[in-house]
Amino acid sequence: MATQKKLQGLMAATITPMTQDGEINLSVIGQYVDYLINEQGVKNVFVNGTTGEGLSLSVQERKQLAAEWVAKGKDKLDHVIIHVGALSLPEAKGLAKHAAEMRADGIAVMPPFLFKQVNKDALVAFLRDVASEAPGIPFYYYHSPPLTGIKICVEELLDGMKEQIPTFKGVKFSDRDLLDLGRCLKKNDNSQLVFLYGVDEQLLSALAIGATGAVGSTYNYLGKVNNSMLEAFASRNLSAAQKYQFCIQEFLGFVIAQGFGVAQTKAIMTLVSGIPMGPPRLPLSSASEEFIAKVKAKLESLKNCTYS
């Protein structure tokens, strides 16, 4: 579904719907696409990432999900980006080749994180080899030190990626290090690279220093209010943008304090959208009924997030 639209704004890190017995449930993806567009105003998706339990899925399952999202998003979604990172280089290359064959709008790669003593040059070489299997579509680096333990600053990687990966177009920056992000943005002020921020609860801070969009799990069900924040920021109404961010933070601070992860995200999405997301895959456990009841009450407060 090759598209010329600029990658910007909100991108939902998609959840992988599962049946009660732990199998992927492709039957609701079409409904999921329509919900994101019509209810949340979100037209970009990031498939098979952390929120999507990508590394808990088999290669075949990941390919099936990628194909379904591309098919159901055709002529509806602006961008379908497929995460193809894996601990195994051959598997990552195979997933990248498949995503290109499916005509996804781009691929993203999280660095392999079993061996954390990896150096910068070796990491760029890994990313280059994966990207080379999808030479016709954009490549994005998925930077998430809190999850991977790979703490090489993106600024250090940029020159190598630009030189060695012709399809390199940007970064999913899922880290709170705004110093690193700021240096990247300054270094690439006049380039075509995009920097999509991945820490939902402090998106406004990233926008203020030049991030061009965001990727996150909460845009599945908080897309509408976050879009209002983006619109306020774009129109230079900083006061309203701050109020939206504070309102979002109030909710996210609450759910984080309750214990927040993939299982809880699936429960919230099921509650808000009515689309059954099912349980997470073991060894994760389903969210408790107590958590769901508390979140249901807290969601009411978001209805008051309207500012001008």
C-alpha positions in Angstrom: 0.0 0.0 0.0 2.8 2.4 -0.9 1.8 5.9 0.0 3.4 9.3 -0.3 1.8 10.8 2.7 4.2 12.2 5.3 4.5 10.0 8.4 3.4 12.3 11.3 0.9 12.6 14.1 -0.3 9.6 16.1 0.5 6.0 15.4 -1.1 3.3 17.4 1.1 0.5 18.6 -1.4 -2.3 17.9 -2.5 -5.0 20.2 -2.6 -8.6 19.0 -6.1 -9.9 19.5 -6.2 -13.4 20.9 -8.8 -16.0 21.5 -9.3 -17.3 25.1 -7.1 -20.3 24.3 -4.2 -18.1 23.2 -4.4 -18.2 19.4 -4.2 -15.0 17.4 -7.6 -13.7 16.3 -7.3 -12.2 12.8 -11.1 -12.0 12.5 -11.4 -8.6 14.3 -8.6 -6.7 12.5 -11.0 -5.1 10.1 -13.2 -3.9 12.9 -10.0 -2.7 14.7 -9.0 -0.6 11.7 -12.4 1.1 11.5 -12.4 1.8 15.2 -9.0 3.5 15.2 -10.0 5.7 12.2 -13.6 6.5 13.2 -13.4 6.7 17.0 -9.9 7.8 17.7 -8.8 9.7 14.6 -5.7 7.5 14.2 -4.7 6.4 10.7 -1.2 5.0 11.4 -0.3 1.7 13.0 2.8 0.0 14.3 2.3 -3.8 14.1 4.0 -6.6 16.0 5.9 -4.3 18.5 6.1 -4.6 22.2 2.4 -3.8 22.8 1.6 -6.4 20.1 3.5 -9.1 21.9 5.6 -9.4 18.8 8.5 -11.3 20.4 6.0 -13.8 22.0 4.6 -14.7 18.6 6.0 -17.2 16.1 7.4 -16.0 12.8 4.4 -17.4 11.0 2.0 -15.6 13.4 3.8 -12.3 12.8 3.6 -12.8 9.1 -0.1 -13.5 9.3 -0.7 -10.4 11.4 1.4 -8.2 9.0 -0.5 -9.4 6.0 -3.9 -8.9 7.7 -3.1 -5.4 8.8 -1.9 -4.4 5.3 -4.9 -6.0 3.7 -7.5 -4.5 6.0 -5.8 -1.1 6.1 -5.6 -0.7 2.3 -7.1 2.6 1.2 -8.0 3.3 4.8 -4.9 3.7 6.9 -2.1 6.1 5.9 0.8 4.0 7.2 1.2 0.4 8.3 4.6 0.0 9.8 5.7 -3.6 10.6 8.1 -4.3 13.4 10.5 -7.1 12.1 13.1 -7.1 14.9 14.1 -10.5 16.3 17.0 -12.0 18.3 17.8 -14.1 15.2 19.2 -12.2 12.2 17.9 -14.7 9.6 14.4 -14.4 11.2 14.5 -10.6 11.2 15.6 -10.6 7.5 12.8 -13.0 6.6 10.2 -10.9 8.3 11.6 -7.8 6.6 11.4 -9.5 3.2 7.8 -10.6 3.9 6.7 -7.1 4.9 8.1 -5.7 1.7 6.3 -8.4 -0.3 3.1 -7.5 1.5 3.7 -3.8 0.4 3.7 -2.5 4.0 4.6 1.2 4.3 7.8 0.5 6.2 9.6 -1.7 8.6 11.0 -1.0 12.1 13.7 -2.9 13.9 14.4 -3.2 17.6 18.0 -4.2 18.3 18.5 -7.8 19.5 19.0 -7.6 23.3 20.3 -10.9 24.5 23.9 -9.8 24.2 24.0 -6.3 25.7 27.7 -5.7 25.1 27.0 -5.0 21.4 28.9 -2.1 20.0 27.7 0.7 17.7 29.3 -0.6 14.5 28.0 -4.1 14.9 24.5 -2.8 15.7 24.4 -0.7 12.6 25.6 -3.7 10.6 22.8 -5.8 12.0 20.2 -3.2 11.1 21.7 -2.8 7.6 21.5 -6.5 6.9 17.8 -6.5 7.9 16.9 -3.4 6.0 18.6 -4.7 2.9 15.8 -7.4 2.6 13.2 -4.6 2.1 15.0 -2.2 -0.2 11.9 -0.6 -1.6 10.3 0.6 1.7 11.3 2.9 4.5 13.3 1.6 7.5 12.9 3.0 11.0 15.1 2.3 14.0 13.1 1.2 17.2 15.0 2.7 20.2 13.8 1.4 23.5 16.6 1.2 26.1 14.3 0.6 29.1 13.2 -2.7 27.4 16.3 -3.8 25.5 19.0 -2.6 27.8 20.9 -1.4 24.7 21.8 2.1 25.7 23.7 3.4 22.7 22.5 6.9 22.1 20.6 7.4 18.9 22.8 10.4 18.1 25.8 8.1 18.0 24.0 5.8 15.5 22.6 8.3 13.1 25.6 8.9 10.9 26.2 5.2 10.4 22.6 4.5 9.7 22.4 7.3 7.1 25.5 6.2 5.4 24.9 2.4 5.3 21.1 2.1 5.1 19.7 3.9 2.1 16.1 3.4 3.2 16.6 4.8 6.7 13.8 7.4 7.3 13.6 7.9 11.1 13.4 6.6 14.6 10.7 5.3 17.0 12.3 7.0 20.1 10.9 5.2 23.2 13.1 6.7 25.9 12.8 9.5 28.4 16.3 10.9 27.4 15.2 14.2 25.8 18.8 15.3 25.7 19.5 12.5 23.2 16.3 13.3 21.2 17.1 17.0 21.2 20.6 16.4 19.8 19.2 14.2 17.1 16.6 16.8 16.1 19.2 19.6 16.0 21.6 17.4 14.0 18.9 16.6 11.5 17.1 19.9 11.4 17.1 20.1 7.6 16.8 16.4 6.8 13.8 14.2 5.9 14.1 12.0 9.0 11.1 11.7 11.3 11.4 11.2 15.0 8.3 9.6 16.6 8.2 9.8 20.3 7.3 6.7 22.3 6.7 7.8 25.9 3.0 8.6 25.8 2.8 10.4 29.2 5.3 13.1 28.2 4.5 13.6 24.5 4.1 17.4 24.8 7.7 17.7 26.0 8.9 15.9 22.9 6.7 18.0 20.6 8.2 21.2 22.1 11.7 20.2 21.0 10.6 19.1 17.5 9.3 15.5 17.5 7.2 15.0 14.4 4.7 12.5 15.8 4.3 9.7 18.3 3.9 5.9 18.6 2.3 4.4 21.6 -0.1 1.9 23.1 -2.5 4.4 24.6 -3.3 5.9 21.2 -5.5 2.8 20.7 -8.0 4.3 23.2 -6.8 7.8 24.0 -6.2 8.9 20.4 -9.0 11.4 20.4 -7.8 13.4 23.4 -4.1 13.2 22.2 -5.2 14.5 18.8 -6.8 17.4 20.5 -3.5 18.1 22.3 -1.6 18.0 19.0 -4.1 20.4 17.4 -3.7 22.8 20.3 0.1 22.7 20.1 0.0 23.2 16.3 -2.2 26.2 16.7 0.2 27.6 19.4 -2.4 27.3 22.1 0.1 26.1 24.7 -2.2 26.5 27.6 -4.8 24.2 26.1 -2.1 21.7 25.1 -0.8 21.6 28.6 -4.2 21.0 30.0 -4.7 18.1 27.6 -1.3 16.6 28.6 -2.1 17.0 32.3 -5.5 15.3 31.8 -3.8 12.4 30.0 -1.1 12.2 32.7 -3.7 12.0 35.4 -5.2 8.9 33.8 -1.9 7.3 32.9 -0.4 8.0 36.3 -3.4 6.2 37.9 -3.1 3.1 35.7 0.7 2.9 36.0 0.3 3.0 39.8 -2.1 0.0 39.5 0.5 -2.0 37.5 0.4 -1.3 33.8 1.6 -3.5 30.9 0.4 -5.4 27.9 -2.3 -7.3 29.8 -3.7 -4.1 31.2 -3.6 -2.4 27.8 -5.6 -5.3 26.3 -8.2 -5.0 29.1 -8.6 -1.2 28.7 -8.9 -1.6 24.9 -11.5 -4.2 25.2 -13.4 -2.0 27.7 -13.2 1.1 25.6 -13.7 -0.3 22.1 -15.9 -3.3 22.7 -13.5 -5.3 20.5 -12.4 -8.5 22.3 -8.6 -8.4 22.6 -8.4 -11.5 24.7 -5.8 -12.5 27.2 -2.0 -11.9 26.8 0.2 -14.8 26.0 1.9 -16.6 28.8 4.0 -15.9 30.8 1.9 -12.7 31.1 -1.3 -12.9 33.2 -4.6 -11.3 32.5 -5.5 -8.0 34.2 -7.6 -8.4 37.3 -11.3 -7.6 37.6 -10.3 -5.1 40.3 -8.1 -3.3 37.8 -10.8 -3.2 35.2 -13.4 -1.8 37.6 -11.0 0.9 38.8 -10.1 1.9 35.2 -13.7 2.0 34.2 -14.4 4.6 36.8 -11.3 6.6 36.0 -12.1 6.7 32.3 -15.1 8.9 33.2 -12.7 11.7 34.1 -11.4 11.9 30.5 -14.8 13.0 29.3 -14.0 16.4 30.8 -10.9 16.8 28.8 -12.2 19.6 26.5 -10.2 22.8 26.3 -9.9 25.8 23.9 
